[in-house]
Amino acid sequence: MRVLFTCADKPTISRNRFHRQTLRERFEYAECVSSAKSYPLRIPKVLACLPFKIPSADFVFVAYMGHFLVPYIRFFTKKPIVFDFYLSIYDMLCIDRKLFSPDSLMGRFIFRLEQKALKQADYVIVDTQKLIDTLSQTYDVPRQKFVKVHLTIDESQVFSVDVPRYHEDFTVLYVGSYIPLHGTPVIIETARILQERGEKVRFLMIGQGPDYQKCRDLAKKYDLKNIDFKGFMPLSELNRYYNACDINLGLFNTGERANSVVLNKTNDAFRVGRPHLTLKTDAMQEAFEDNVDIFFVPDIRPQTLADRIIEIKNNPDLLKKVGQNARRAYESKLSNHKAKEILEEKIFTPLEHHAD
């Protein structure tokens, strides 16, 4: 069986790399991708390539940021389309980052485009049941076309390894792009509270993004001595920090997107066996249990997060147990191998039967 893989983002990001490798191992493989640095440079190359390769494929796999590619591909073929949806562009741009009003011309266009992609794909891959419920209701899409596949990570770069501690104090790690979804200002306010209380807790912030400067300004305003900022770094280097810190942080913001997603860094933490501390959401509760394989906070108040960090810090046995259980949970239900099993059972085998 022949598959054509395509995506609008770089083919080398971990999510796309996983799908490409999986498809290569399973099918006769071809692809339409571009490694150019920006979307305006990649997209024309992908669009120009697709019409020539679609006819020879038995199905098309549309990967990350392919929302506008699905309708384009459907124009050329009636063959099955598998769409790795991952996230809602509409929610990201109009609700989370508020770049466009939902009622604006651009907001309505993005909504209709996303709806069209979901309706025209034959299989839609998402990572949580909560997201399935949300998308099905919001866009009037049949639930049976959704396939729940947990997030995959680059297991060759993220793994458990013995490294020196980052700091002698209890260390809390944030990794990310400072998007509003993560609620990074809450983390800074939490650091302020813990410094004022004289607690020996160190914060390490790795990454950069929209709220980065706001966080730096807050840290300067409060004269925080318990926080370090580092920029983006490759996974090979980042893995050392995952292993060198005591816990790492998830998201601390509310809204439909926050309630529906599991983050890549959550799986990274589980992979290395380090406890993850995040807001209690519907999506997180689907897979994890508080004080068993994860730590939750019930709200996004800095005081709540500060109290929870101290509670964890003062209970080393619980910290160790949750880390060990997180590692076991990764192997049993979050690994790339488990994701391949789901794809095989829910998509690949049915596609072959359909072709016969």
TORKOL-4160 file (C-alpha; in steps of 0.2 Angstrom, whole numbers, padded with zeros to 4 digits, m for minus):
356
<pt num="1" X="0000" Y="0000" Z="0000"/>
<pt num="2" X="0007" Y="0017" Z="m0005"/>
<pt num="3" X="0006" Y="0032" Z="0007"/>
<pt num="4" X="0010" Y="0051" Z="0003"/>
<pt num="5" X="0016" Y="0061" Z="0018"/>
<pt num="6" X="0014" Y="0080" Z="0018"/>
<pt num="7" X="0015" Y="0094" Z="0031"/>
<pt num="8" X="0016" Y="0113" Z="0032"/>
<pt num="9" X="0028" Y="0113" Z="0046"/>
<pt num="10" X="0046" Y="0107" Z="0045"/>
<pt num="11" X="0047" Y="0089" Z="0042"/>
<pt num="12" X="0061" Y="0087" Z="0055"/>
<pt num="13" X="0051" Y="0092" Z="0071"/>
<pt num="14" X="0048" Y="0077" Z="0082"/>
<pt num="15" X="0030" Y="0075" Z="0079"/>
<pt num="16" X="0033" Y="0074" Z="0060"/>
<pt num="17" X="0048" Y="0064" Z="0061"/>
<pt num="18" X="0039" Y="0051" Z="0071"/>
<pt num="19" X="0025" Y="0049" Z="0058"/>
<pt num="20" X="0037" Y="0049" Z="0044"/>
<pt num="21" X="0047" Y="0035" Z="0051"/>
<pt num="22" X="0032" Y="0025" Z="0056"/>
<pt num="23" X="0025" Y="0026" Z="0038"/>
<pt num="24" X="0041" Y="0022" Z="0030"/>
<pt num="25" X="0042" Y="0006" Z="0041"/>
<pt num="26" X="0024" Y="0001" Z="0036"/>
<pt num="27" X="0020" Y="0006" Z="0018"/>
<pt num="28" X="0028" Y="0011" Z="0002"/>
<pt num="29" X="0032" Y="0029" Z="0006"/>
<pt num="30" X="0033" Y="0045" Z="m0003"/>
<pt num="31" X="0032" Y="0063" Z="0003"/>
<pt num="32" X="0029" Y="0081" Z="m0001"/>
<pt num="33" X="0038" Y="0092" Z="0012"/>
<pt num="34" X="0050" Y="0107" Z="0013"/>
<pt num="35" X="0063" Y="0111" Z="0025"/>
<pt num="36" X="0063" Y="0130" Z="0022"/>
<pt num="37" X="0064" Y="0141" Z="0037"/>
<pt num="38" X="0047" Y="0149" Z="0036"/>
<pt num="39" X="0029" Y="0145" Z="0031"/>
<pt num="40" X="0029" Y="0157" Z="0017"/>
<pt num="41" X="0044" Y="0148" Z="0009"/>
<pt num="42" X="0038" Y="0130" Z="0013"/>
<pt num="43" X="0020" Y="0131" Z="0008"/>
<pt num="44" X="0022" Y="0135" Z="m0011"/>
<pt num="45" X="0034" Y="0121" Z="m0013"/>
<pt num="46" X="0022" Y="0109" Z="m0004"/>
<pt num="47" X="0007" Y="0115" Z="m0014"/>
<pt num="48" X="0017" Y="0113" Z="m0031"/>
<pt num="49" X="0023" Y="0096" Z="m0027"/>
<pt num="50" X="0006" Y="0088" Z="m0021"/>
<pt num="51" X="m0004" Y="0087" Z="m0038"/>
<pt num="52" X="0010" Y="0076" Z="m0046"/>
<pt num="53" X="0011" Y="0064" Z="m0031"/>
<pt num="54" X="m0007" Y="0062" Z="m0025"/>
<pt num="55" X="m0012" Y="0051" Z="m0040"/>
<pt num="56" X="0000" Y="0037" Z="m0036"/>
<pt num="57" X="m0004" Y="0036" Z="m0017"/>
<pt num="58" X="m0017" Y="0025" Z="m0010"/>
<pt num="59" X="m0020" Y="0037" Z="0005"/>
<pt num="60" X="m0013" Y="0054" Z="0010"/>
<pt num="61" X="m0006" Y="0057" Z="0028"/>
<pt num="62" X="m0007" Y="0076" Z="0032"/>
<pt num="63" X="0004" Y="0080" Z="0047"/>
<pt num="64" X="0007" Y="0095" Z="0058"/>
<pt num="65" X="m0001" Y="0112" Z="0053"/>
<pt num="66" X="m0009" Y="0104" Z="0038"/>
<pt num="67" X="m0027" Y="0112" Z="0041"/>
<pt num="68" X="m0027" Y="0121" Z="0024"/>
<pt num="69" X="m0019" Y="0106" Z="0015"/>
<pt num="70" X="m0033" Y="0094" Z="0018"/>
<pt num="71" X="m0046" Y="0104" Z="0007"/>
<pt num="72" X="m0032" Y="0107" Z="m0006"/>
<pt num="73" X="m0029" Y="0088" Z="m0007"/>
<pt num="74" X="m0047" Y="0084" Z="m0007"/>
<pt num="75" X="m0049" Y="0094" Z="m0023"/>
<pt num="76" X="m0038" Y="0082" Z="m0032"/>
<pt num="77" X="m0043" Y="0065" Z="m0024"/>
<pt num="78" X="m0057" Y="0055" Z="m0016"/>
<pt num="79" X="m0044" Y="0043" Z="m0008"/>
<pt num="80" X="m0043" Y="0042" Z="0011"/>
<pt num="81" X="m0035" Y="0057" Z="0020"/>
<pt num="82" X="m0027" Y="0054" Z="0038"/>
<pt num="83" X="m0026" Y="0071" Z="0046"/>
<pt num="84" X="m0014" Y="0073" Z="0062"/>
<pt num="85" X="m0024" Y="0088" Z="0069"/>
<pt num="86" X="m0014" Y="0091" Z="0085"/>
<pt num="87" X="m0021" Y="0108" Z="0089"/>
<pt num="88" X="m0034" Y="0121" Z="0084"/>
<pt num="89" X="m0027" Y="0135" Z="0074"/>
<pt num="90" X="m0043" Y="0145" Z="0077"/>
<pt num="91" X="m0042" Y="0142" Z="0096"/>
<pt num="92" X="m0023" Y="0147" Z="0096"/>
<pt num="93" X="m0025" Y="0163" Z="0086"/>
<pt num="94" X="m0042" Y="0169" Z="0091"/>
<pt num="95" X="m0044" Y="0163" Z="0109"/>
<pt num="96" X="m0027" Y="0160" Z="0117"/>
<pt num="97" X="m0016" Y="0173" Z="0109"/>
<pt num="98" X="m0030" Y="0184" Z="0103"/>
<pt num="99" X="m0022" Y="0190" Z="0087"/>
<pt num="100" X="m0039" Y="0190" Z="0079"/>
<pt num="101" X="m0056" Y="0192" Z="0085"/>
<pt num="102" X="m0067" Y="0177" Z="0083"/>
<pt num="103" X="m0080" Y="0188" Z="0074"/>
<pt num="104" X="m0067" Y="0196" Z="0062"/>
<pt num="105" X="m0066" Y="0192" Z="0044"/>
<pt num="106" X="m0050" Y="0182" Z="0048"/>
<pt num="107" X="m0057" Y="0174" Z="0063"/>
<pt num="108" X="m0072" Y="0167" Z="0053"/>
<pt num="109" X="m0061" Y="0162" Z="0039"/>
<pt num="110" X="m0050" Y="0152" Z="0050"/>
<pt num="111" X="m0065" Y="0144" Z="0059"/>
<pt num="112" X="m0072" Y="0138" Z="0042"/>
<pt num="113" X="m0056" Y="0132" Z="0035"/>
<pt num="114" X="m0053" Y="0121" Z="0051"/>
<pt num="115" X="m0071" Y="0115" Z="0050"/>
<pt num="116" X="m0068" Y="0110" Z="0032"/>
<pt num="117" X="m0052" Y="0101" Z="0035"/>
<pt num="118" X="m0060" Y="0091" Z="0049"/>
<pt num="119" X="m0075" Y="0086" Z="0039"/>
<pt num="120" X="m0066" Y="0082" Z="0023"/>
<pt num="121" X="m0053" Y="0071" Z="0032"/>
<pt num="122" X="m0057" Y="0052" Z="0034"/>
<pt num="123" X="m0047" Y="0050" Z="0050"/>
<pt num="124" X="m0042" Y="0064" Z="0062"/>
<pt num="125" X="m0029" Y="0061" Z="0075"/>
<pt num="126" X="m0030" Y="0070" Z="0092"/>
<pt num="127" X="m0022" Y="0066" Z="0109"/>
<pt num="128" X="m0036" Y="0068" Z="0121"/>
<pt num="129" X="m0055" Y="0063" Z="0123"/>
<pt num="130" X="m0059" Y="0080" Z="0129"/>
<pt num="131" X="m0052" Y="0087" Z="0113"/>
<pt num="132" X="m0063" Y="0075" Z="0103"/>
<pt num="133" X="m0078" Y="0081" Z="0112"/>
<pt num="134" X="m0074" Y="0099" Z="0110"/>
<pt num="135" X="m0070" Y="0097" Z="0091"/>
<pt num="136" X="m0085" Y="0086" Z="0087"/>
<pt num="137" X="m0097" Y="0098" Z="0096"/>
<pt num="138" X="m0089" Y="0115" Z="0090"/>
<pt num="139" X="m0087" Y="0109" Z="0071"/>
<pt num="140" X="m0102" Y="0097" Z="0070"/>
<pt num="141" X="m0090" Y="0083" Z="0065"/>
<pt num="142" X="m0094" Y="0064" Z="0068"/>
<pt num="143" X="m0085" Y="0057" Z="0083"/>
<pt num="144" X="m0081" Y="0041" Z="0074"/>
<pt num="145" X="m0069" Y="0049" Z="0063"/>
<pt num="146" X="m0058" Y="0054" Z="0077"/>
<pt num="147" X="m0043" Y="0043" Z="0083"/>
<pt num="148" X="m0036" Y="0046" Z="0100"/>
<pt num="149" X="m0017" Y="0044" Z="0099"/>
<pt num="150" X="m0006" Y="0051" Z="0113"/>
<pt num="151" X="0008" Y="0064" Z="0109"/>
<pt num="152" X="0024" Y="0056" Z="0104"/>
<pt num="153" X="0041" Y="0063" Z="0108"/>
<pt num="154" X="0059" Y="0061" Z="0101"/>
<pt num="155" X="0064" Y="0046" Z="0112"/>
<pt num="156" X="0082" Y="0046" Z="0106"/>
<pt num="157" X="0085" Y="0064" Z="0113"/>
<pt num="158" X="0074" Y="0063" Z="0129"/>
<pt num="159" X="0078" Y="0049" Z="0142"/>
<pt num="160" X="0083" Y="0046" Z="0160"/>
<pt num="161" X="0101" Y="0048" Z="0163"/>
<pt num="162" X="0112" Y="0052" Z="0179"/>
<pt num="163" X="0118" Y="0070" Z="0179"/>
<pt num="164" X="0123" Y="0082" Z="0193"/>
<pt num="165" X="0109" Y="0092" Z="0201"/>
<pt num="166" X="0106" Y="0109" Z="0193"/>
<pt num="167" X="0106" Y="0117" Z="0210"/>
<pt num="168" X="0108" Y="0112" Z="0228"/>
<pt num="169" X="0090" Y="0120" Z="0232"/>
<pt num="170" X="0074" Y="0111" Z="0227"/>
<pt num="171" X="0073" Y="0115" Z="0208"/>
<pt num="172" X="0058" Y="0118" Z="0198"/>
<pt num="173" X="0059" Y="0118" Z="0179"/>
<pt num="174" X="0049" Y="0127" Z="0166"/>
<pt num="175" X="0052" Y="0123" Z="0148"/>
<pt num="176" X="0042" Y="0131" Z="0134"/>
<pt num="177" X="0038" Y="0145" Z="0122"/>
<pt num="178" X="0030" Y="0157" Z="0135"/>
<pt num="179" X="0014" Y="0157" Z="0126"/>
<pt num="180" X="m0002" Y="0162" Z="0136"/>
<pt num="181" X="m0007" Y="0144" Z="0137"/>
<pt num="182" X="0007" Y="0141" Z="0149"/>
<pt num="183" X="0003" Y="0155" Z="0161"/>
<pt num="184" X="0021" Y="0159" Z="0164"/>
<pt num="185" X="0018" Y="0175" Z="0174"/>
<pt num="186" X="0009" Y="0164" Z="0187"/>
<pt num="187" X="0026" Y="0155" Z="0189"/>
<pt num="188" X="0035" Y="0172" Z="0191"/>
<pt num="189" X="0023" Y="0177" Z="0205"/>
<pt num="190" X="0025" Y="0160" Z="0213"/>
<pt num="191" X="0044" Y="0163" Z="0213"/>
<pt num="192" X="0041" Y="0180" Z="0222"/>
<pt num="193" X="0030" Y="0172" Z="0235"/>
<pt num="194" X="0043" Y="0158" Z="0239"/>
<pt num="195" X="0057" Y="0171" Z="0240"/>
<pt num="196" X="0048" Y="0182" Z="0252"/>
<pt num="197" X="0044" Y="0167" Z="0263"/>
<pt num="198" X="0063" Y="0162" Z="0263"/>
<pt num="199" X="0060" Y="0145" Z="0255"/>
<pt num="200" X="0075" Y="0137" Z="0247"/>
<pt num="201" X="0067" Y="0134" Z="0230"/>
<pt num="202" X="0076" Y="0138" Z="0213"/>
<pt num="203" X="0066" Y="0141" Z="0197"/>
<pt num="204" X="0074" Y="0137" Z="0180"/>
<pt num="205" X="0065" Y="0145" Z="0165"/>
<pt num="206" X="0071" Y="0138" Z="0148"/>
<pt num="207" X="0064" Y="0145" Z="0132"/>
<pt num="208" X="0057" Y="0161" Z="0124"/>
<pt num="209" X="0041" Y="0168" Z="0117"/>
<pt num="210" X="0027" Y="0180" Z="0118"/>
<pt num="211" X="0027" Y="0182" Z="0137"/>
<pt num="212" X="0046" Y="0181" Z="0139"/>
<pt num="213" X="0050" Y="0199" Z="0141"/>
<pt num="214" X="0035" Y="0202" Z="0153"/>
<pt num="215" X="0042" Y="0188" Z="0164"/>
<pt num="216" X="0059" Y="0195" Z="0164"/>
<pt num="217" X="0052" Y="0212" Z="0168"/>
<pt num="218" X="0042" Y="0205" Z="0183"/>
<pt num="219" X="0058" Y="0196" Z="0189"/>
<pt num="220" X="0068" Y="0212" Z="0188"/>
<pt num="221" X="0054" Y="0222" Z="0197"/>
<pt num="222" X="0053" Y="0209" Z="0211"/>
<pt num="223" X="0072" Y="0208" Z="0212"/>
<pt num="224" X="0071" Y="0189" Z="0211"/>
<pt num="225" X="0086" Y="0180" Z="0216"/>
<pt num="226" X="0079" Y="0162" Z="0215"/>
<pt num="227" X="0076" Y="0161" Z="0196"/>
<pt num="228" X="0087" Y="0158" Z="0181"/>
<pt num="229" X="0082" Y="0162" Z="0163"/>
<pt num="230" X="0090" Y="0152" Z="0148"/>
<pt num="231" X="0085" Y="0153" Z="0130"/>
<pt num="232" X="0080" Y="0139" Z="0118"/>
<pt num="233" X="0092" Y="0124" Z="0117"/>
<pt num="234" X="0092" Y="0108" Z="0107"/>
<pt num="235" X="0084" Y="0093" Z="0115"/>
<pt num="236" X="0100" Y="0084" Z="0117"/>
<pt num="237" X="0105" Y="0098" Z="0129"/>
<pt num="238" X="0088" Y="0101" Z="0136"/>
<pt num="239" X="0087" Y="0083" Z="0142"/>
<pt num="240" X="0101" Y="0086" Z="0155"/>
<pt num="241" X="0090" Y="0099" Z="0163"/>
<pt num="242" X="0075" Y="0088" Z="0163"/>
<pt num="243" X="0085" Y="0075" Z="0173"/>
<pt num="244" X="0094" Y="0088" Z="0184"/>
<pt num="245" X="0079" Y="0096" Z="0192"/>
<pt num="246" X="0066" Y="0090" Z="0205"/>
<pt num="247" X="0050" Y="0094" Z="0196"/>
<pt num="248" X="0044" Y="0102" Z="0180"/>
<pt num="249" X="0029" Y="0113" Z="0177"/>
<pt num="250" X="0015" Y="0112" Z="0164"/>
<pt num="251" X="0002" Y="0125" Z="0161"/>
<pt num="252" X="m0007" Y="0137" Z="0172"/>
<pt num="253" X="m0020" Y="0145" Z="0162"/>
<pt num="254" X="m0039" Y="0142" Z="0160"/>
<pt num="255" X="m0050" Y="0141" Z="0144"/>
<pt num="256" X="m0055" Y="0127" Z="0132"/>
<pt num="257" X="m0038" Y="0124" Z="0125"/>
<pt num="258" X="m0030" Y="0123" Z="0142"/>
<pt num="259" X="m0044" Y="0111" Z="0147"/>
<pt num="260" X="m0041" Y="0100" Z="0131"/>
<pt num="261" X="m0023" Y="0097" Z="0129"/>
<pt num="262" X="m0008" Y="0087" Z="0136"/>
<pt num="263" X="0009" Y="0096" Z="0132"/>
<pt num="264" X="0024" Y="0088" Z="0124"/>
<pt num="265" X="0034" Y="0093" Z="0140"/>
<pt num="266" X="0022" Y="0082" Z="0150"/>
<pt num="267" X="0027" Y="0067" Z="0141"/>
<pt num="268" X="0046" Y="0072" Z="0141"/>
<pt num="269" X="0044" Y="0073" Z="0160"/>
<pt num="270" X="0036" Y="0056" Z="0161"/>
<pt num="271" X="0049" Y="0049" Z="0150"/>
<pt num="272" X="0064" Y="0054" Z="0161"/>
<pt num="273" X="0054" Y="0049" Z="0177"/>
<pt num="274" X="0053" Y="0067" Z="0184"/>
<pt num="275" X="0037" Y="0073" Z="0192"/>
<pt num="276" X="0026" Y="0085" Z="0183"/>
<pt num="277" X="0016" Y="0099" Z="0191"/>
<pt num="278" X="0002" Y="0107" Z="0182"/>
<pt num="279" X="m0016" Y="0113" Z="0183"/>
<pt num="280" X="m0029" Y="0100" Z="0185"/>
<pt num="281" X="m0039" Y="0099" Z="0169"/>
<pt num="282" X="m0051" Y="0087" Z="0160"/>
<pt num="283" X="m0037" Y="0081" Z="0148"/>
<pt num="284" X="m0024" Y="0079" Z="0162"/>
<pt num="285" X="m0037" Y="0069" Z="0172"/>
<pt num="286" X="m0040" Y="0057" Z="0158"/>
<pt num="287" X="m0023" Y="0049" Z="0159"/>
<pt num="288" X="m0015" Y="0054" Z="0176"/>
<pt num="289" X="m0019" Y="0053" Z="0194"/>
<pt num="290" X="m0014" Y="0066" Z="0207"/>
<pt num="291" X="m0001" Y="0061" Z="0219"/>
<pt num="292" X="0001" Y="0044" Z="0210"/>
<pt num="293" X="0010" Y="0049" Z="0193"/>
<pt num="294" X="0007" Y="0067" Z="0193"/>
<pt num="295" X="0005" Y="0083" Z="0204"/>
<pt num="296" X="m0010" Y="0094" Z="0201"/>
<pt num="297" X="m0015" Y="0111" Z="0207"/>
<pt num="298" X="m0034" Y="0115" Z="0208"/>
<pt num="299" X="m0032" Y="0133" Z="0202"/>
<pt num="300" X="m0020" Y="0145" Z="0194"/>
<pt num="301" X="m0017" Y="0157" Z="0209"/>
<pt num="302" X="0002" Y="0159" Z="0213"/>
<pt num="303" X="m0002" Y="0156" Z="0231"/>
<pt num="304" X="m0009" Y="0139" Z="0227"/>
<pt num="305" X="0006" Y="0134" Z="0216"/>
<pt num="306" X="0018" Y="0140" Z="0230"/>
<pt num="307" X="0010" Y="0130" Z="0243"/>
<pt num="308" X="0009" Y="0115" Z="0232"/>
<pt num="309" X="0028" Y="0116" Z="0228"/>
<pt num="310" X="0032" Y="0117" Z="0246"/>
<pt num="311" X="0021" Y="0102" Z="0250"/>
<pt num="312" X="0030" Y="0092" Z="0237"/>
<pt num="313" X="0047" Y="0098" Z="0242"/>
<pt num="314" X="0044" Y="0093" Z="0260"/>
<pt num="315" X="0038" Y="0076" Z="0255"/>
<pt num="316" X="0053" Y="0067" Z="0247"/>
<pt num="317" X="0046" Y="0050" Z="0248"/>
<pt num="318" X="0030" Y="0056" Z="0238"/>
<pt num="319" X="0041" Y="0065" Z="0226"/>
<pt num="320" X="0051" Y="0049" Z="0222"/>
<pt num="321" X="0036" Y="0038" Z="0221"/>
<pt num="322" X="0027" Y="0050" Z="0209"/>
<pt num="323" X="0043" Y="0050" Z="0198"/>
<pt num="324" X="0044" Y="0032" Z="0197"/>
<pt num="325" X="0026" Y="0030" Z="0193"/>
<pt num="326" X="0027" Y="0043" Z="0180"/>
<pt num="327" X="0041" Y="0033" Z="0171"/>
<pt num="328" X="0030" Y="0017" Z="0172"/>
<pt num="329" X="0015" Y="0026" Z="0165"/>
<pt num="330" X="0026" Y="0032" Z="0151"/>
<pt num="331" X="0031" Y="0014" Z="0146"/>
<pt num="332" X="0014" Y="0007" Z="0148"/>
<pt num="333" X="0003" Y="0020" Z="0139"/>
<pt num="334" X="0013" Y="0035" Z="0133"/>
<pt num="335" X="0028" Y="0028" Z="0123"/>
<pt num="336" X="0030" Y="0029" Z="0104"/>
<pt num="337" X="0028" Y="0010" Z="0103"/>
<pt num="338" X="0011" Y="0012" Z="0111"/>
<pt num="339" X="0006" Y="0026" Z="0098"/>
<pt num="340" X="0011" Y="0014" Z="0084"/>
<pt num="341" X="0000" Y="0001" Z="0090"/>
<pt num="342" X="m0015" Y="0012" Z="0091"/>
<pt num="343" X="m0011" Y="0019" Z="0073"/>
<pt num="344" X="m0010" Y="0001" Z="0067"/>
<pt num="345" X="m0026" Y="m0005" Z="0075"/>
<pt num="346" X="m0037" Y="0011" Z="0072"/>
<pt num="347" X="m0031" Y="0017" Z="0055"/>
<pt num="348" X="m0018" Y="0007" Z="0045"/>
<pt num="349" X="m0027" Y="m0010" Z="0046"/>
<pt num="350" X="m0044" Y="m0003" Z="0042"/>
<pt num="351" X="m0037" Y="0007" Z="0028"/>
<pt num="352" X="m0030" Y="m0009" Z="0020"/>
<pt num="353" X="m0046" Y="m0018" Z="0023"/>
<pt num="354" X="m0055" Y="m0004" Z="0014"/>
<pt num="355" X="m0043" Y="m0005" Z="m0001"/>
<pt num="356" X="m0046" Y="m0024" Z="m0003"/>
